[in-house]
Structures are given as structure tokens and as C-alpha cells.
Amino acid sequence: AEYMGGPVFTNPMAQEKPAWIAHQNEWCESPWLGQKLGEKLTRFYAIRWLLSYPLQRRTFVFSLTIGELLLLTLAALLLAANFSNNTKGFTGNCGIVAGVVCIVSATRNSVWAFLCGIPFERTLIIHKFCAYLVVIIGIWHAYVSGMNGSGLIFIISMGMLIITSYYIIRRRFFEFFLVLHWICLPIISISGLVHGAGAILIGFAAFGIDMIIRYVYLVMFRNPRKVKATCLPANVVRLSFEKSQRPFEFRGGQYAFICVPKLGIFQWHPFSISSSPDDPVVSFHIRVLGNWTKSLQEMLLSGELSTELDVLIDGPYGSPMVDLDSDRYQIVLLISGGIGITPMQSICNELMEQFTRGRKLIRVHFVWTVRDREIISALYHKDFLQDKAPTSLPMPFVPDLISVPHSASAAAAVASPSSPLVTEFFLSQPRDQATVENPVENIHPFAEQSIRHGRPKLDVTFEKIHQLAIDSKQSRVAVLCCGPQALTKNAVELAKKFSKEGVRFDTHFELFEF
């Protein structure tokens, strides 16, 4: 279904906004460094993207990027050097290098990640990989020089962290995984010092600085909030607060770590921001899956927790691995599955807001597939739609996906026949006739023209976008995806398949492997 205009909805109190400038809001990727320098970094981001783009091209080797292959090559060289030299000092130094990188890559506000443009959720991949290197090199070091007590404690502690970081264990026992990290950190640092690996304290010093930035500056000073908590259908909890409390700047698609002190002061969990950066209200839509989210929902429903909650927020973090803040891409394909719509709708909203301020966009194509129709009711609940939703728009895509314009020029641009937004919504779970006759909320297949039953045919969508890029003489298309692994894998494979005839599909997919 395609939104091609309609009645204009305006905010009479809003003022016109300045023209869009490339990279103007990219500083939000770093809540500390970016906050200090702000829009002065515009030129820096342009140069950083220019230098980093060649490294982000995907190769035929397991769909890895050139940058990822380069890192693997450096790791292989480190291992080769370690195994080819049997001296005690050299093998120990190789382990120290891997250990320092392992610790520094676990920080959320590191200077090197900021300079390289690698968001925290991506540096965690380096963190995990280097942890394996530390253990492998440590075992070889013990073989070469002999095992002693401090070295044994070091390797056992690292091994325990690696075992509990395995996906199934970590997801099922996340609190245990987190507590074990805090227990093992001082053990690793002390045993490393005793063993003579004092240089590893460089990594711990960086980690300590990061902790001060996060828990003193961001959490205690900038981001203590009082939020409104609402239990919604499909086991979804919405947390929202008004920006008027104090400024909270972010970009579309970012996430933040949230702590509800009444549920545990040491329990922090990452959630995508579902609202648009232009909205006066910041919202998080949280799917109830683990122990913490279940406790939050149960305590809200039972009345143990007030709907007005005190929360602590660490963030925002995250940055797409495509240059979405410049005019490099005029065609953008957004693909989401289930609750994965939350970061994608925020990005879509931001793009449309930038379009109203003069950004050149030929097409923003949004695909959302969902099994459970109650998720739609959760994301677009009646109490949230009141006074916000333009009734001329398809219900599944308001109010968040297509924001109510906050200025006269924005309203005119969104309502224009030249609006670049195309939306497709797929309800993949079969429904019987009784369900059709008694729909949930306002979702009805005969009334809502945007609804399609079945699964999206992404190959057809990619083919259309590919042809559009050729016709409009665009050499690059941005593809952003968040959803089940099968959906993401399919999108990446199709992006490779249709990268031909002078058109390249650059992909970014959301990672939440914390």
C-alpha cells in the first residue's frame, strides 16, 4: 500500500524548522563526546564516512565486510606470531595485546570507537573474539613457560566468562552472566598483575573511565527520568517520558540501557527507542521475553509498581553502518519483523522529517511483517492514538511511523503527492473468518488497504527498488533490517544478489547480542 497524500494536519503552535544539513545530528551517536562538541563535528563525520566506506563493502567470504576480514587477518597474524615464537616474554606480550583490546572494546564511550565509527554493539563482536584469543594464547604461553597459580586463575576466569557468554546460556541466565563478569573482573586484574602482565591495566583504566562517564555523568546527572509505564496487548510494555523534563537528544534507530531501581539497581537492559527524534515524547516498546521484562509486566499489572516509574537511562547508543545522515542515499529500504519495527519506524520518521526540511529522497520503502496482530494493537494503542493520529493514514502506520508534522512546511511535504514514502504491512499468521469478523482494535482487512496476508516477497521488492535505482541514476541503495534471523539473512543475501548493473545495496542489520 502506498501513502500518496491526504488532508494536512498541522500544529499551530509549531515554528518552521531550519533547512536540513548533512551529518547535523550524527553527534548523537556518542552521548558523551558528541554532546560536548555537537554540530561542530559535521565535517569530521563526512571525512570519517569517506575513509571508512571502502571497508564496509561485503565480500563473498561469509558475507563479511572488508573491514571485518582485515581484523580477522590481524588476529591471524597475531596468532601466527605467537605460535612461531616460543619465548616466554613474546607469547605473554601477545596475550596482553589481545587482553587490552578485549577490555577496551567492551567500553561504550571509547575514543577509538568514536574515531573509527564503530558503534558499541559492533565493538562487542571484537570483545568476544579477543576473549577467545586471550585464552588460546594464554594456554600456549603456559605450555611454553610453564603454568603457575596466577596464570591458572587468569585462564580459568576468562574461560568461565567465555562459557557463560554462549548465546543460549547468556539469554537464559543473563543476570548470572552479568554478575559473573563483575566477580571475575577484579580476579582477572589482580591475577594479571601478580603474573607480571601489568600492562593489562591499560584496558582496565579505559574501562574505569567509561564507568565514570556512564554511571556518574550519563545516569546520575543527565538521564534520571520519571516515565509513564503502560501494559499493552501482545505482552508489550511501553515506557515513555516527555522531553520537557530535560533534553534527550537521539537519532532514529538508537537504543538505550534502562534500569528500574525497584527491580534491581544492577539490572540494565538495552531497548530500542521507538519514537521519532522529532517527537516531544520519547517511547520504548518492550516485548516481554526474559525474567526482567516479565517481572516488570507482572508488577505493573498487580499494582506493586506505579505507572509513574523512576528509571535510570544509559545512552543513547548505536549508529547504522550506512551513511544515513548525508545525501549519499536517496533510496532507502527498511525491513522489519515483529517488534523489530521499533528502531525501523524511528529511522523512517527521522527520514521523513528530514525530507520536510529539504533532504532529497526518491523513495523510502518500509516493509513490516508480523505474525501476532496484537502487536499492532500494542504499538498503536488507543490511548496513544488519541489527539495524534491522522485518520486518513493507514492505521498500522500511525502515529509513530508517520509522525504528525510539527510545522506547516512539514505537513505540506508529507501530504504532497511527491512524498517518497511507500509502506507495506504483512500479517503472516493465518486468520479464520471468525477472527476477521471480530478484529482487534481498528485492524480490519477490508477497511485497511495497507494490510496484506502472507509473507512479504522480498525478492520482488528488491527487484523493484533495483529498477528504480537504475531509472533514477542512483548507484547506491541503503537497506536496513531488524527482525528474526531468517528475515535478516534473506535481506542480506538479496542485497548481494541485486548489487549489479551499477547499483549497490549497502546493508545494516540491528544487533542485540549483549
Secondary structure as UniProt FT lines:
FT   TURN            12..13
FT   TURN            22..25
FT   HELIX           26..29
FT   TURN            31..32
FT   HELIX           33..37
FT   HELIX           38..41
FT   HELIX           42..52
FT   HELIX           53..56
FT   TURN            62..63
FT   HELIX           66..84
FT   HELIX           88..104
FT   TURN            105..106
FT   HELIX           111..116
FT   HELIX           120..145
FT   HELIX           149..164
FT   HELIX           167..172
FT   HELIX           174..195
FT   HELIX           198..200
FT   HELIX           201..212
FT   HELIX           213..222
FT   STRAND          224..232
FT   TURN            233..235
FT   STRAND          236..242
FT   TURN            243..244
FT   TURN            252..253
FT   STRAND          255..259
FT   HELIX           261..263
FT   TURN            265..266
FT   STRAND          269..272
FT   TURN            277..278
FT   STRAND          281..287
FT   HELIX           291..302
FT   STRAND          308..317
FT   TURN            324..325
FT   TURN            327..328
FT   STRAND          331..337
FT   HELIX           338..340
FT   HELIX           341..356
FT   TURN            357..358
FT   STRAND          363..370
FT   HELIX           373..379
FT   HELIX           382..385
FT   TURN            386..388
FT   TURN            391..392
FT   HELIX           395..397
FT   TURN            398..401
FT   HELIX           408..415
FT   TURN            417..418
FT   STRAND          421..427
FT   HELIX           433..437
FT   TURN            441..442
FT   TURN            445..447
FT   TURN            449..450
FT   STRAND          451..453
FT   HELIX           458..471
FT   TURN            472..473
FT   STRAND          476..482
FT   HELIX           485..497
FT   TURN            501..502
FT   STRAND          504..509
//
